[in-house]
Amino acid sequence: MKENRLAKEASPYLRLHAKNPVDWYPWGEEAFAKAKKENKPILLSIGYSTCHWCHVMERESFENKEIAKILNAHFVAIKLDREERPDVDKVYMTAYHTMTGQTGGWPLNMFLTPDLTPFFGGTYFPPTDRGDRVGFKNALLQLKDAWGNKQEQVLASAKELRQHMLDSSVAGKLTKTVPDAEVLGMAAQLLMESGDAQKGGWDKGPKFPMPSHLRFLLRSWKRSGDSKVLDFVELTAREMAKGGIHDHLGGGFHRYTVDGKWLVPHFEKMLYDQAQLLDFYLDLYQVSRKQKYADVADSICGYVLRAMRAEGGAFYCAEDAQSEGKEGKYFCWTTSELKSLLNPDEFTEICAYFGVTDEGNFYDHSDPEALKAQNVLSLVKGEKWLGEKPGREALVLSGIKKMQVARSSRIRPSTDDKVLASWNGMMIGALQRAGIVLGEKKYSAASNKAMAFVKKEMWDGKRLAHRWHADGLDASEQAESYLLMLQASRRCYEMTLDPELLEFAVDLAEASIALFHDSKKGGFFGSAVADDVIVRLKGSYDGAMPTASSIAVMEFLKLSEITGRKDFQKIAEGTFRAHGELMMLAPTSLTSMLQALDLYHSKRQRLVLAVGANGDAGFYAKIAAGYRPNLTLMGNKGLVDDFEKGLKAKGEKTTGYLCEGETCQAPVTDPKLLWK
């Protein structure tokens, strides 16, 4: 079959559509010019490579020649990878929400005027009418008729929507002050009241891990001492680790489950989920010192280094849910497969341990030829059960090893081999921390290598590319990339005291201010000024990833602590004030920002390490043994304040100074004395 224009694109998601009969264009001037010249509406179809329903819609509609004929004749069809252009995705997802009142999802199919203004949209469309859901073919025919016969009305409606979005983007007033600490307690109470008391987490399905909620609740527990908060967080962590959302053979977590029990996932694995859940389980290990949380963190690291690492040391985006065109085929098991693989005793114990049955617990209803009797593995038995019968644990372990070997011979799901600066930033910081908390130098080394890759391949000294691929760079300026790499460099500086990392963090901070900061109303836009973005938006909620403003406010507070720069503190305070009304009205929508607010209202401590000739002398190990989310680590060299530069090591011994403002406790050379 003849390939369309998408065959030349770097994005694996776009290339998946290269053999569709639809005459696809990538997002860009060629498509825009065609729409204007021929006065045709645009279909903008947004998705990503591991999106289950994106695959379904491609199979049902975009490979359908009859539907393709209508699209090609009456529309300009554009495919967009949301991970390459999160700013464009945000604009049209916001438009969809404004038009429908629904939160939306992917695939996102928006219909635009030739000047890129939306006038109609939807998410997944079946190919033909299905129940009360309009089919894609009929939707196209109705929109063709509306454009041909009622174009003035369509344009007027689109203009009104665009103006509403522009007005909303500049609406809202700066609160007079930064929201006070009462907001933190209110948010924690709301999260506890809405949580699932049986299985942890939120919602009855689909169910997402929500690591920003969980990490905020841990800070809330630290602030209040409320044991019920910690109990709920631990419940959620245990249930996720036991459930099918957790890959028990290969490590790592799937994106979400379709049910409320953490059992049946959509099987894609995203780098940003691994990074945020790694940090969460490290938090819990520091809080509790329970080895099971360290084991989960370790399994995430192992999975990422095995399956998501690019040749140069950076990390790929994601692994798909499908292999051989079947959702979950790589991950699921039937009893007949296990009988042929395991000896009878292993089979009995493995089926009991993982809840495997002849009927199975997973069936892909979106696939007309779905596999049957498939089992998602989940831990239905615990440590007590393993120890109740002599030899049982050994049988389970030997069975698991055989299953791991057998699974490794299966065809793996495809990997989205884009390297995104933003998601790499999250993983770089989390891995550096894992190396210290878990005492595994290989994780710190992997973090260092990925950081070196980004600095060499994606940073030119002034600008940071959003996406690297073997086929080229995408230089669109996305706030999440700058700010999450700022976060990574700041975090790695705190854990290594490398002055070059602090310098890189400050460079990224200053570039972020120039490109994304709203100097009039505070906060950060999601992208720089661009001709193909009809309205610049600031995120109003922390979803699977935090908003630009939520990332920025934490980083500018931290950099202010380290460098002593008051302008960074003012930018952080202005960002709080820009989102102050929302934090007070709907605090749980910004739980990443609330973590920064917790820092702002805390007794902020800095541990200044003056490193002597004998190295760090165990200071990092001591710090890693405890949960101290509001402690800032720093050295006495480079771009730090003059006050810190004056704090010296005692002889050859590394010396720690625990400071608040410009008041420090007596210097110590034994880390055991730090918090006595």
C-alpha positions as CSV (number, residue, x, y, z in Angstrom):
1,M,0.0,0.0,0.0
2,K,1.2,3.5,-0.8
3,E,2.5,5.4,2.2
4,N,1.3,8.9,3.0
5,R,3.3,11.9,4.3
6,L,3.4,10.5,7.8
7,A,6.0,7.9,6.7
8,K,8.7,10.6,6.9
9,E,7.9,11.7,10.4
10,A,10.0,10.9,13.4
11,S,7.1,10.2,15.7
12,P,6.4,6.4,16.0
13,Y,2.7,7.3,16.5
14,L,2.5,9.2,13.2
15,R,4.3,6.5,11.4
16,L,1.7,4.0,12.6
17,H,-0.7,5.8,10.3
18,A,1.6,6.0,7.3
19,K,-0.3,3.3,5.4
20,N,-3.8,4.5,6.1
21,P,-5.9,5.3,3.1
22,V,-6.5,8.7,4.8
23,D,-4.4,11.5,3.1
24,W,-2.8,12.5,6.4
25,Y,-0.7,15.6,6.9
26,P,1.5,16.3,9.9
27,W,0.7,19.4,12.0
28,G,2.3,22.2,10.0
29,E,2.1,25.0,7.4
30,E,1.6,22.7,4.4
31,A,-1.7,21.4,5.9
32,F,-2.8,24.9,7.1
33,A,-2.1,26.4,3.6
34,K,-4.1,23.7,1.9
35,A,-7.1,24.2,4.2
36,K,-7.0,28.0,3.5
37,K,-6.5,27.6,-0.2
38,E,-9.3,25.1,-0.7
39,N,-11.5,26.5,2.1
40,K,-11.9,23.1,3.8
41,P,-12.4,22.3,7.4
42,I,-9.6,20.5,9.2
43,L,-9.8,17.2,11.1
44,L,-7.2,17.3,13.8
45,S,-6.8,13.8,15.3
46,I,-4.6,13.8,18.4
47,G,-3.3,10.6,20.1
48,Y,-0.1,8.8,21.1
49,S,1.5,5.5,20.3
50,T,0.4,3.6,23.4
51,C,-3.2,4.8,23.4
52,H,-5.6,1.8,23.3
53,W,-8.6,3.6,21.8
54,C,-6.4,5.3,19.3
55,H,-5.5,1.9,17.9
56,V,-9.1,0.9,17.9
57,M,-10.2,3.9,16.0
58,E,-7.4,3.5,13.5
59,R,-8.5,-0.1,12.9
60,E,-12.2,0.7,12.6
61,S,-12.2,4.1,10.9
62,F,-8.9,5.3,9.5
63,E,-8.2,2.0,7.7
64,N,-11.8,2.1,6.3
65,K,-11.6,3.1,2.6
66,E,-15.2,4.5,2.6
67,I,-14.5,6.8,5.5
68,A,-11.1,7.8,4.1
69,K,-12.8,8.8,0.8
70,I,-15.1,11.2,2.6
71,L,-12.2,12.6,4.7
72,N,-9.9,13.1,1.7
73,A,-12.6,14.8,-0.4
74,H,-14.0,17.2,2.1
75,F,-11.5,17.8,4.9
76,V,-7.8,18.3,5.5
77,A,-6.8,15.5,7.8
78,I,-4.0,16.2,10.3
79,K,-2.5,13.7,12.7
80,L,-0.7,15.0,15.8
81,D,1.3,13.2,18.5
82,R,0.3,14.8,21.7
83,E,3.6,14.0,23.3
84,E,5.4,16.0,20.7
85,R,3.1,19.0,21.0
86,P,1.6,19.1,24.5
87,D,0.8,22.8,24.0
88,V,-1.4,22.1,20.9
89,D,-3.0,19.2,22.6
90,K,-3.9,21.3,25.7
91,V,-5.5,24.0,23.5
92,Y,-7.9,21.6,21.8
93,M,-8.6,19.5,24.9
94,T,-9.5,22.7,26.6
95,A,-11.8,23.6,23.7
96,Y,-13.4,20.2,23.9
97,H,-14.1,20.6,27.6
98,T,-15.5,24.1,27.0
99,M,-17.8,22.8,24.2
100,T,-19.0,19.6,26.0
101,G,-18.4,20.0,29.7
102,Q,-16.6,16.6,29.6
103,T,-13.0,16.0,30.7
104,G,-12.1,14.3,27.4
105,G,-9.4,11.8,26.5
106,W,-7.6,10.3,23.5
107,P,-8.0,9.9,20.7
108,L,-9.2,13.6,20.5
109,N,-10.8,14.4,17.2
110,M,-11.4,18.1,16.7
111,F,-12.8,19.9,13.7
112,L,-11.2,23.3,12.9
113,T,-11.8,26.2,10.6
114,P,-8.8,26.9,8.3
115,D,-7.5,29.4,10.8
116,L,-7.3,26.6,13.4
117,T,-10.3,27.6,15.5
118,P,-12.3,24.6,16.7
119,F,-16.0,24.3,16.1
120,F,-16.8,20.6,16.9
121,G,-15.1,17.7,18.5
122,G,-15.2,14.3,20.1
123,T,-13.0,11.6,21.4
124,Y,-13.4,8.0,20.2
125,F,-16.0,7.6,17.4
126,P,-17.2,4.1,16.3
127,P,-17.2,3.8,12.5
128,T,-21.0,3.7,12.3
129,D,-23.8,4.7,14.8
130,R,-23.6,2.5,17.9
131,G,-26.4,3.0,20.4
132,D,-26.5,6.7,21.3
133,R,-23.0,7.3,20.0
134,V,-22.8,8.8,16.6
135,G,-20.6,7.0,14.1
136,F,-17.6,8.7,12.5
137,K,-19.0,8.3,9.0
138,N,-22.2,10.1,9.9
139,A,-20.4,12.8,11.8
140,L,-18.2,13.5,8.8
141,L,-21.2,13.7,6.5
142,Q,-23.1,16.0,8.9
143,L,-20.1,18.3,9.3
144,K,-19.5,18.4,5.5
145,D,-23.1,19.6,5.1
146,A,-22.8,22.1,7.8
147,W,-19.6,23.6,6.3
148,G,-21.2,23.7,2.9
149,N,-24.6,25.0,3.8
150,K,-24.2,26.9,7.1
151,Q,-20.6,28.0,7.0
152,E,-21.4,31.5,8.3
153,Q,-23.0,30.0,11.4
154,V,-20.1,27.6,11.9
155,L,-17.6,30.4,11.6
156,A,-19.5,32.6,14.0
157,S,-19.7,29.8,16.6
158,A,-16.0,29.1,16.2
159,K,-15.2,32.8,16.6
160,E,-17.2,33.0,19.8
161,L,-15.5,29.9,21.2
162,R,-12.1,31.3,20.4
163,Q,-12.9,34.6,22.1
164,H,-14.1,32.7,25.1
165,M,-10.8,30.8,25.3
166,L,-8.8,34.0,24.9
167,D,-10.8,35.7,27.7
168,S,-10.4,32.7,30.0
169,S,-6.7,32.6,29.4
170,V,-6.3,36.1,30.8
171,A,-9.1,35.9,33.4
172,G,-8.5,35.6,37.1
173,K,-6.9,38.0,39.5
174,L,-3.7,37.8,41.5
175,T,-4.7,37.2,45.1
176,K,-3.2,39.8,47.4
177,T,-1.1,37.2,49.3
178,V,0.1,33.7,48.9
179,P,-2.7,31.3,50.1
180,D,-2.2,30.3,53.7
181,A,-1.5,26.9,55.2
182,E,-5.2,26.2,55.9
183,V,-5.5,25.3,52.2
184,L,-3.2,22.3,52.9
185,G,-5.5,20.9,55.6
186,M,-8.6,21.5,53.5
187,A,-7.1,19.6,50.5
188,A,-6.0,16.7,52.6
189,Q,-9.5,16.4,54.1
190,L,-11.1,16.4,50.7
191,L,-8.8,13.7,49.4
192,M,-9.4,11.5,52.4
193,E,-13.2,12.0,52.2
194,S,-13.2,11.0,48.5
195,G,-10.7,8.1,48.8
196,D,-11.6,4.5,48.4
197,A,-11.4,3.0,51.9
198,Q,-11.3,-0.6,50.7
199,K,-8.8,-0.5,47.8
200,G,-7.1,2.9,48.2
201,G,-6.8,5.5,45.5
202,W,-9.8,7.4,44.0
203,D,-12.7,6.6,41.7
204,K,-14.4,3.3,41.0
205,G,-12.9,2.9,37.6
206,P,-11.0,3.7,35.6
207,K,-8.5,4.1,38.4
208,F,-5.2,6.0,38.0
209,P,-2.3,5.9,40.5
210,M,-2.4,9.7,41.1
211,P,1.1,10.0,42.6
212,S,0.9,13.8,43.1
213,H,-2.1,13.2,45.4
214,L,-0.3,10.5,47.3
215,R,2.9,12.5,47.7
216,F,0.9,15.5,48.9
217,L,-0.8,13.3,51.5
218,L,2.5,12.1,52.8
219,R,3.6,15.7,53.3
220,S,0.2,16.3,55.0
221,W,0.9,13.4,57.4
222,K,4.4,14.8,58.1
223,R,2.8,18.2,58.9
224,S,-0.1,17.0,61.0
225,G,0.9,13.6,62.3
226,D,-2.5,12.2,61.4
227,S,-2.0,8.4,61.3
228,K,-5.2,7.9,59.3
229,V,-3.6,9.8,56.4
230,L,-0.5,7.6,56.4
231,D,-2.7,4.5,56.7
232,F,-4.7,5.5,53.6
233,V,-1.5,6.2,51.6
234,E,0.0,2.8,52.6
235,L,-3.3,1.1,51.7
236,T,-3.1,2.6,48.3
237,A,0.6,1.6,47.9
238,R,-0.1,-2.0,48.9
239,E,-3.1,-2.4,46.7
240,M,-1.4,-1.0,43.7
241,A,1.7,-3.2,44.3
242,K,-0.5,-6.3,44.6
243,G,-2.8,-5.5,41.7
244,G,-2.6,-6.1,38.0
245,I,-1.6,-2.5,37.4
246,H,1.8,-3.7,38.6
247,D,3.8,-6.0,36.3
248,H,4.8,-8.8,38.7
249,L,7.1,-10.5,36.3
250,G,8.9,-7.6,34.6
251,G,8.6,-4.7,37.0
252,G,7.1,-1.3,36.5
253,F,3.4,-0.1,36.4
254,H,0.8,0.1,33.7
255,R,-0.9,3.4,33.2
256,Y,-4.3,2.7,34.8
257,T,-6.9,0.0,35.4
258,V,-10.4,-0.1,33.9
259,D,-11.8,-1.3,37.2
260,G,-11.7,0.0,40.8
261,K,-9.7,-2.9,42.2
262,W,-6.4,-2.2,40.5
263,L,-6.9,-5.5,38.7
264,V,-7.3,-5.2,34.9
265,P,-5.1,-2.5,33.3
266,H,-4.7,-1.0,29.9
267,F,-1.2,-2.4,29.5
268,E,0.8,0.6,28.2
269,K,3.7,1.7,30.4
270,M,4.7,5.3,30.5
271,L,8.0,6.8,31.5
272,Y,6.4,9.6,33.5
273,D,4.4,7.0,35.5
274,Q,7.5,5.0,36.4
275,A,9.4,8.2,37.5
276,Q,6.6,9.5,39.7
277,L,5.7,6.2,41.2
278,L,9.4,5.5,41.9
279,D,9.6,8.8,43.9
280,F,6.4,7.8,45.7
281,Y,7.6,4.4,46.8
282,L,11.0,5.9,47.8
283,D,9.0,8.3,50.0
284,L,7.1,5.5,51.7
285,Y,10.3,3.5,52.2
286,Q,11.9,6.5,53.9
287,V,8.8,7.0,56.1
288,S,8.3,3.4,57.1
289,R,11.6,1.6,56.4
290,K,9.5,-1.3,55.2
291,Q,11.5,-3.4,52.7
292,K,8.5,-4.1,50.5
293,Y,8.4,-0.5,49.4
294,A,12.1,-0.5,48.6
295,D,11.5,-3.7,46.6
296,V,8.8,-2.0,44.5
297,A,11.1,1.0,43.9
298,D,13.9,-1.4,42.9
299,S,11.7,-3.3,40.5
300,I,10.7,0.0,38.8
301,C,14.3,0.9,38.3
302,G,15.2,-2.5,37.0
303,Y,12.3,-2.4,34.4
304,V,13.3,1.1,33.2
305,L,17.0,0.2,32.8
306,R,16.1,-3.0,30.9
307,A,13.3,-1.9,28.7
308,M,13.2,1.9,28.3
309,R,16.8,2.9,28.0
310,A,18.0,4.3,24.7
311,E,21.5,3.5,23.4
312,G,23.0,6.8,24.4
313,G,21.7,6.5,28.0
314,A,18.5,8.6,27.8
315,F,15.0,7.0,28.2
316,Y,12.3,6.3,25.7
317,C,8.7,7.4,26.2
318,A,6.7,4.3,26.6
319,E,5.9,0.7,25.8
320,D,2.7,-0.2,24.0
321,A,-0.2,-2.2,25.4
322,Q,-0.4,-4.4,22.3
323,S,1.8,-7.1,20.9
324,E,0.9,-8.9,17.7
325,G,-2.1,-6.6,17.5
326,K,-3.6,-7.9,20.8
327,E,-4.1,-5.9,23.9
328,G,-2.3,-7.5,26.9
329,K,-1.1,-10.6,24.9
330,Y,2.5,-10.2,26.2
331,F,1.4,-9.9,29.8
332,C,-1.5,-12.4,30.2
333,W,-1.6,-16.1,30.8
334,T,-4.0,-19.0,30.3
335,T,-4.1,-22.1,32.6
336,S,-3.3,-24.3,29.6
337,E,-0.1,-22.2,29.0
338,L,0.9,-22.6,32.6
339,K,0.2,-26.3,32.7
340,S,2.5,-26.9,29.8
341,L,5.2,-24.7,31.4
342,L,5.2,-25.7,35.1
343,N,5.3,-28.9,37.0
344,P,2.0,-29.9,38.8
345,D,3.1,-28.5,42.2
346,E,4.3,-25.2,40.7
347,F,1.1,-24.9,38.7
348,T,-1.1,-25.4,41.8
349,E,0.8,-22.8,43.8
350,I,1.2,-20.2,41.0
351,C,-2.5,-20.3,40.2
352,A,-3.4,-19.8,43.8
353,Y,-0.7,-17.1,44.3
354,F,-1.7,-15.0,41.2
355,G,-5.4,-15.8,41.1
356,V,-5.3,-17.6,37.8
357,T,-8.5,-19.4,36.7
358,D,-9.7,-21.4,33.7
359,E,-12.2,-18.6,32.9
360,G,-9.6,-15.8,33.1
361,N,-10.2,-12.2,34.3
362,F,-9.5,-10.2,31.2
363,Y,-11.3,-9.9,27.8
364,D,-10.8,-7.1,25.3
365,H,-14.3,-6.1,24.3
366,S,-13.0,-3.6,21.7
367,D,-11.4,-6.5,19.7
368,P,-13.8,-8.5,17.6
369,E,-11.3,-11.4,17.7
370,A,-10.2,-11.0,21.3
371,L,-8.2,-13.7,23.0
372,K,-10.1,-15.8,25.5
373,A,-9.5,-17.1,29.1
374,Q,-6.7,-14.6,29.6
375,N,-5.4,-13.9,33.2
376,V,-3.9,-10.7,34.4
377,L,-1.6,-11.6,37.3
378,S,-2.3,-10.1,40.7
379,L,-1.2,-11.1,44.2
380,V,-4.2,-12.7,45.9
381,K,-2.0,-14.4,48.5
382,G,0.4,-12.8,50.9
383,E,3.6,-13.5,52.8
384,K,1.7,-15.4,55.5
385,W,0.2,-17.8,53.0
386,L,3.7,-18.4,51.4
387,G,5.0,-19.5,54.8
388,E,2.1,-21.7,55.8
389,K,3.3,-24.8,53.9
390,P,6.9,-26.1,53.7
391,G,8.3,-25.6,50.2
392,R,5.5,-23.4,49.0
393,E,7.6,-20.3,48.6
394,A,10.3,-22.2,46.7
395,L,7.7,-23.6,44.3
396,V,6.3,-20.1,43.7
397,L,9.7,-18.6,43.1
398,S,10.7,-21.4,40.7
399,G,7.4,-21.0,38.8
400,I,7.9,-17.3,38.5
401,K,11.4,-17.8,37.0
402,K,10.0,-20.2,34.4
403,M,7.3,-17.7,33.6
404,Q,9.8,-14.9,33.2
405,V,11.9,-17.0,30.8
406,A,8.9,-18.0,28.8
407,R,7.6,-14.4,28.6
408,S,10.9,-13.2,27.4
409,S,10.5,-15.4,24.3
410,R,7.2,-13.7,23.4
411,I,7.0,-10.8,21.0
412,R,7.3,-7.7,23.1
413,P,5.0,-4.7,22.7
414,S,6.6,-1.9,20.6
415,T,8.5,0.9,22.2
416,D,7.9,4.5,21.4
417,D,11.5,5.5,20.9
418,K,11.1,9.3,21.2
419,V,13.3,10.9,23.9
420,L,11.4,13.7,25.6
421,A,13.4,16.2,27.7
422,S,10.4,16.5,30.1
423,W,9.9,12.9,30.9
424,N,13.6,12.2,31.0
425,G,13.9,15.0,33.6
426,M,11.5,13.2,35.8
427,M,13.3,9.9,35.6
428,I,16.8,11.4,35.9
429,G,15.9,13.0,39.2
430,A,14.1,9.9,40.5
431,L,16.9,7.6,39.6
432,Q,19.5,9.8,41.2
433,R,17.5,9.7,44.4
434,A,17.0,5.9,44.1
435,G,20.7,5.4,43.9
436,I,21.2,7.1,47.3
437,V,18.1,5.8,49.1
438,L,18.5,2.2,47.9
439,G,22.3,2.3,48.0
440,E,22.6,1.3,44.3
441,K,25.3,3.2,42.5
442,K,24.2,1.8,39.2
443,Y,21.0,3.9,39.4
444,S,22.9,7.1,40.1
445,A,25.3,6.2,37.2
446,A,22.3,5.7,34.9
447,S,20.9,9.1,36.0
448,N,24.2,10.8,35.3
449,K,24.4,9.2,31.8
450,A,20.9,10.4,30.9
451,M,21.7,13.9,32.1
452,A,24.9,13.9,30.0
453,F,22.8,12.8,26.9
454,V,20.3,15.6,27.3
455,K,23.0,18.3,27.8
456,K,24.9,17.0,24.7
457,E,22.1,16.2,22.3
458,M,19.2,18.5,23.3
459,W,20.7,21.7,24.8
460,D,22.6,24.2,22.7
461,G,23.5,26.5,25.6
462,K,20.4,28.7,25.2
463,R,17.6,26.5,24.0
464,L,16.4,23.0,25.0
465,A,14.8,20.7,22.3
466,H,11.6,19.1,23.5
467,R,12.1,15.8,21.6
468,W,15.1,13.9,20.4
469,H,14.8,11.1,17.9
470,A,17.3,9.3,15.8
471,D,15.6,11.0,12.8
472,G,16.0,14.5,14.3
473,L,15.1,17.1,17.0
474,D,11.8,18.8,17.6
475,A,12.7,22.3,18.8
476,S,9.2,23.4,19.8
477,E,9.6,25.2,23.1
478,Q,7.6,23.5,25.7
479,A,7.5,24.7,29.3
480,E,7.3,21.2,30.7
481,S,10.7,20.3,29.1
482,Y,12.5,23.3,30.5
483,L,11.0,23.1,33.9
484,L,11.3,19.3,34.4
485,M,15.0,19.4,33.3
486,L,15.4,22.3,35.7
487,Q,13.9,20.0,38.3
488,A,16.3,17.2,37.4
489,S,19.4,19.4,37.4
490,R,18.4,20.9,40.8
491,R,17.7,17.5,42.3
492,C,20.9,16.0,41.0
493,Y,22.8,19.0,42.3
494,E,21.4,18.5,45.8
495,M,22.5,14.8,45.6
496,T,26.0,15.4,44.1
497,L,26.9,19.0,44.9
498,D,28.2,19.4,41.4
499,P,28.4,23.1,40.7
500,E,27.9,22.6,37.0
501,L,24.5,21.1,37.6
502,L,23.5,24.1,39.7
503,E,24.7,26.3,36.8
504,F,22.6,24.3,34.4
505,A,19.6,24.7,36.6
506,V,20.0,28.4,36.8
507,D,20.4,28.6,33.0
508,L,17.2,26.7,32.5
509,A,15.4,28.8,35.1
510,E,16.4,32.1,33.4
511,A,15.4,30.6,30.0
512,S,12.0,29.5,31.4
513,I,11.4,33.0,32.7
514,A,12.1,34.6,29.3
515,L,10.0,32.1,27.4
516,F,7.1,31.1,29.6
517,H,6.6,33.4,32.6
518,D,3.6,35.8,32.7
519,S,5.3,38.9,34.1
520,K,1.9,40.7,34.4
521,K,-0.4,38.1,36.0
522,G,2.1,35.5,37.4
523,G,2.4,31.8,36.6
524,F,3.8,30.0,33.6
525,F,2.3,29.4,30.1
526,G,2.7,25.9,28.7
527,S,4.6,27.0,25.7
528,A,6.4,29.9,24.1
529,V,4.7,32.3,21.7
530,A,4.1,30.3,18.4
531,D,2.1,31.0,15.2
532,D,0.4,27.7,15.3
533,V,-1.0,28.0,18.9
534,I,-4.2,30.0,18.9
535,V,-4.1,30.7,22.6
536,R,-1.4,30.3,25.2
537,L,-2.7,28.5,28.3
538,K,-1.7,28.0,31.9
539,G,-2.7,24.7,33.2
540,S,-5.5,24.7,35.8
541,Y,-5.0,21.3,37.2
542,D,-2.3,18.7,37.8
543,G,-3.2,15.6,35.8
544,A,-1.0,12.6,35.0
545,M,1.8,15.2,35.0
546,P,2.0,18.5,36.9
547,T,1.3,21.8,35.2
548,A,4.1,24.1,34.2
549,S,3.2,26.5,37.1
550,S,3.2,23.6,39.6
551,I,6.7,22.5,38.6
552,A,8.0,26.1,38.4
553,V,6.8,27.2,41.8
554,M,8.7,24.4,43.6
555,E,11.8,24.9,41.6
556,F,12.0,28.6,42.0
557,L,11.5,28.2,45.7
558,K,14.3,25.7,45.9
559,L,16.7,27.7,43.7
560,S,16.0,30.8,45.9
561,E,17.0,28.7,48.9
562,I,20.2,27.5,47.2
563,T,21.3,30.7,45.4
564,G,19.9,33.4,47.7
565,R,18.3,35.1,44.7
566,K,15.2,37.0,45.8
567,D,13.9,37.3,42.3
568,F,13.3,33.6,42.2
569,Q,11.4,33.8,45.4
570,K,9.2,36.6,44.0
571,I,8.4,34.5,40.9
572,A,7.4,31.6,43.1
573,E,5.1,33.9,45.2
574,G,3.6,35.4,42.1
575,T,2.8,32.0,40.7
576,F,1.1,31.0,44.0
577,R,-0.9,34.2,43.8
578,A,-1.9,33.6,40.1
579,H,-3.4,30.3,41.1
580,G,-4.6,31.4,44.6
581,E,-8.3,31.5,43.8
582,L,-8.2,28.0,42.3
583,M,-6.2,26.6,45.2
584,M,-8.8,27.9,47.6
585,L,-11.8,26.8,45.6
586,A,-10.6,23.5,44.3
587,P,-7.4,22.6,46.1
588,T,-7.2,19.0,45.0
589,S,-6.9,20.1,41.4
590,L,-3.3,21.3,42.1
591,T,-1.8,18.8,44.5
592,S,1.7,19.2,43.0
593,M,1.5,22.9,43.6
594,L,0.3,22.2,47.1
595,Q,3.5,20.3,47.8
596,A,5.3,23.5,47.0
597,L,2.9,25.5,49.2
598,D,3.8,23.0,52.0
599,L,7.5,23.9,51.5
600,Y,6.7,27.6,51.5
601,H,4.9,27.4,54.8
602,S,7.3,25.0,56.4
603,K,10.3,25.6,58.7
604,R,12.7,25.6,55.7
605,Q,16.0,24.0,56.5
606,R,19.2,24.0,54.4
607,L,21.9,21.5,55.0
608,V,25.2,23.0,53.7
609,L,27.9,20.4,53.2
610,A,31.4,21.6,53.1
611,V,33.1,18.5,51.6
612,G,36.5,17.6,52.9
613,A,39.2,15.4,51.5
614,N,37.6,12.3,52.9
615,G,34.4,12.6,50.7
616,D,30.9,12.9,51.9
617,A,31.6,10.8,55.1
618,G,28.1,9.1,55.1
619,F,26.1,12.3,55.2
620,Y,24.0,11.2,52.2
621,A,23.2,7.8,53.7
622,K,22.1,9.5,56.9
623,I,19.9,11.9,55.1
624,A,18.4,9.2,52.9
625,A,17.4,7.2,56.0
626,G,14.7,9.7,56.8
627,Y,11.7,11.4,55.1
628,R,12.6,15.1,55.1
629,P,10.7,16.6,52.1
630,N,11.4,20.2,53.0
631,L,15.1,19.9,53.5
632,T,17.4,21.5,50.9
633,L,20.9,20.2,50.4
634,M,23.6,22.4,49.0
635,G,27.4,22.8,48.9
636,N,29.6,25.9,49.5
637,K,30.8,26.3,45.9
638,G,29.5,27.7,42.6
639,L,26.4,29.8,42.4
640,V,25.4,29.6,46.0
641,D,25.0,32.7,48.2
642,D,28.0,34.3,49.8
643,F,26.8,33.2,53.2
644,E,27.2,29.5,52.3
645,K,30.5,30.1,50.6
646,G,31.8,31.2,54.0
647,L,31.0,27.8,55.6
648,K,34.1,25.7,55.6
649,A,35.1,22.1,56.3
650,K,36.8,21.4,59.6
651,G,40.2,20.2,58.5
652,E,39.9,17.3,56.1
653,K,36.5,16.2,57.4
654,T,33.3,16.9,55.6
655,T,31.3,19.2,57.7
656,G,27.5,19.7,57.8
657,Y,25.8,23.0,58.7
658,L,22.0,22.8,59.4
659,C,20.7,26.3,58.7
660,E,17.5,28.3,58.7
661,G,17.9,31.7,57.1
662,E,21.4,32.9,58.2
663,T,21.3,31.0,61.5
664,C,23.1,27.7,61.6
665,Q,23.4,25.0,64.2
666,A,26.9,24.1,65.4
667,P,28.9,22.4,62.6
668,V,29.0,18.6,62.7
669,T,31.4,16.1,61.2
670,D,29.4,13.1,62.3
671,P,26.1,12.8,60.4
672,K,24.5,11.0,63.3
673,L,24.5,14.3,65.2
674,L,22.6,16.3,62.6
675,W,19.1,15.9,64.0
676,K,19.9,15.2,67.7
